[in-house]
């Protein structure tokens, strides 16, 4: 009987210690990003969420690592910081083609990703968009890291004129 009481007591002490230790455990990593986090575009890839705000106007090694996962060699420096209104990020630069943005979630109702940063790769198309809607009610800020340039109409005209001149020169040479 004494052995049973001793074993039961030891088990109770061990269970209490495990419960107490779990209360002091480090918080879980934020949930990973998903392709549905941005609601106005179709996300191709994402990286994050990583702890803290990494959307800056200066170099950031942690941001550079996440951007590298998306195929962008960068020092983690945003080329433009977005303005925020609710859950929408607005840029002054038109976004075209393959684009990478980053966003930071503050503290608030999006607790599973609170105080963390994620980066998204998506195709902004060829019409030029300025705003990105997200699914986050506690969106803090965002930045633009890459977007494709779309040539001006005059550039296409110069290209066609150049091709026409090359064709005329080749034709003249043959005759």
Helices and strands as residue ranges (DSSP letters): H 2-23, E 43-51, H 61-69, E 80-81, E 83-85, E 88-95, E 98-105, G 111-113, E 116-123, E 129-133, E 139-146, H 153-174
